[in-house]
Amino acid sequence: MSDKSINAPLGRDRLIVIVSLSVISFLGAFDSTVFPPVLPTIAKDLHGNATDTFWVGTAYLLPSAALQPVLCAISDVFGRRSILLAAITLFTIGSFIGALAQNMATILLGRTIQGIGGGGMIPLPMIVMTDLFELRERPKYTACVQLFSAIGIIIGPVMGGLFTQHAADRGGWRWVFYVNFPFCAIAFVSLYFALRKMKVTRESHRSIDWIGSFLFTSSMVALLMGLSWGGTLYKWTSFRTLLPLILGAVGMILTFIWEVYGTRSPFLPLSILKNPASIAVYLTSLIQGISMFGILYYMTFFLEIVQRLSPTQTGTQIMALSATMVPCGLVTALLITKFGKYKWAQWKGWIVASVATGLLCLLKQDTHRGFWIGALVLLGLGHGILFNSILFAAQAVVPAKNVAYAATLYTFFRTIGYAVGVVLGSTTLSNVTAAYLQNHGFPGQEAQEIASHIGLSDAALRGAPSRASVIMESYVQGIRGVFIALTCLAGLGLIITWFIPQASMDQALESDHQLELQRLHSNPPSPSLQDPRLVSTLTVHTVYTKDDRSPVESHHVV
């Protein structure tokens, strides 16, 4: 690709689309992290019990993760625009229901509908970017969308604390829902006018793999339910935990069999999952999700429980992550675009992230504030590098026709990582805390009881100072155990990077892709090519925003 192509003017409509997609990515990520700080307040106000609180806490994650690959496939038929607008609409409806809720059941309904919308709002911005920009040009623009997602993840807990502490007389926790409305309205209107509608025929409906989509979604929901329940709502050995895990695993096997032998149009190209390079990339995406969300979640535990900071103070400390993540992510994207290489960024990102996570293992009760802020700044540097380098590795190692699915699987595995990160941390925290207490004279049952209620009550810390000191130190040891596990995972991410090749980011443009682009520039499309029935048969399509006259080759019409 020439420098002229890389530095081509962005155009008004593309700029509008990028800004709108950034807003959508922010909301999808923000709503996955803003809820934990406000859940206790919601449960108290609406008289919810522990089970209600658990379900409300997981209601967003389950559908938002499970639906991502399916909605990507459906958007191939109905168009990105239609699915995006539907996702925003559902997210807004869910927010409206939650804002007006007077009981926990209504909150659960609202969060579930939000999660269904989130299943489209999380992956589709990345997919649309693959439709609008060539691979070499894509990083510098996609970085904005990616980093808004990262910002949403980081500031979610901050805003949750602010809403519960400082807005109690003006709606309090309901602002978690109110804040979504203006952003949803702006994104909906902008995308409605900036993206073209795709004509859908009766034949298009028949091309959707409805059976495979149902099998995959239901199986993934079952797996995530089992993972979420284990060690929290039920014991890992309980049949209530094992049953959904077994059903989910069997369902995934049936899904694979159906996709290989039962359908002519699988909803997910199996060639991607047969590619060792793609598998390596998705493993690093999964690990980054586990690491990022695990650190965010359990660093919050450390600051609130051990350091006794308020939710607002804790959120302010966590913001140190974004101080380097955002600028570093932007610089990394620009360098990937300029040099057409991503492997160097993956190496450096995992090295820095491993060192930073390792530093968190040294945290103690009397650790100076500057130490953990420095570690978080360094952590933001590492993950800022990784966000874009992993995404574009996922796209570079597959054929151009599969980049949309590659981008979807990247966000899918990262979202699954969020769930696994909390589960891994919860199990480690509970086991290490209980073991430490038993080694210091606490009866086994009492140790397990204290370990299973960390952060839910201060009752365990009441009594003799020596007893409270041992309990607090057990918390520190448990949180340290979580960070040790996450450090090992970051090291594993570094090792897996060895198996990810440095594929050419210009490769697709040197084949039929580039020839088709040149042909379209030299010969304006004839009226017959505007017929959607004919366009749907072409191997390579052209994507336009409404006022853009510079066609970009893609395998999908927006």
Protein Blocks (a to p, Z undefined) as FASTA:
>chain_A
ZZklmmgcfbjmlmmmmmmmmmmmmmmmmmmmmmmmmmmmmmmmnopafklmmmmmmmmm
mmmmmmmmmmmmmmmmnopklmmmmmmmmmmmmmmmmmmpcbfklmmmmmmmmmmmmmmm
mmmmmmmmmmmpcfklmmmmmmmmmmmmmmmmmmmmmmmmmmmmmmmmnopjmmmmmmmm
mmmmmmmmmmmmmpccddddfklmmmpcfklmmmmmmmmmmmmmmmmmnoplpcfklmkl
mmmmmmmmmmmmmmmmmmmmmpcbdfbdfklmmpmklmmmmmmmmmmmmmmmmmmmmmmm
mmmmmnopafklmmmmmmmmmmmmmmmmmmmmmmmmmnopaklmmmmmmmmmmmmmmmmm
mpcfklcfklmmmmmmmmmmmmmmmmmmmmmmmmmmpcfklmmmmmmmmmmmmmmmmmmm
mmmmmmmmmmmmmmmmmmnopafklmmmmmmmgokacklmgcjfklmmmmmmmmmmmmmm
mmmmmmmmmmmmmmmmmmpccddfklmmmmmmlmmmmmmmmmccdfklmpmklmmmpmbd
cdddfklcbdcddfbdZZ
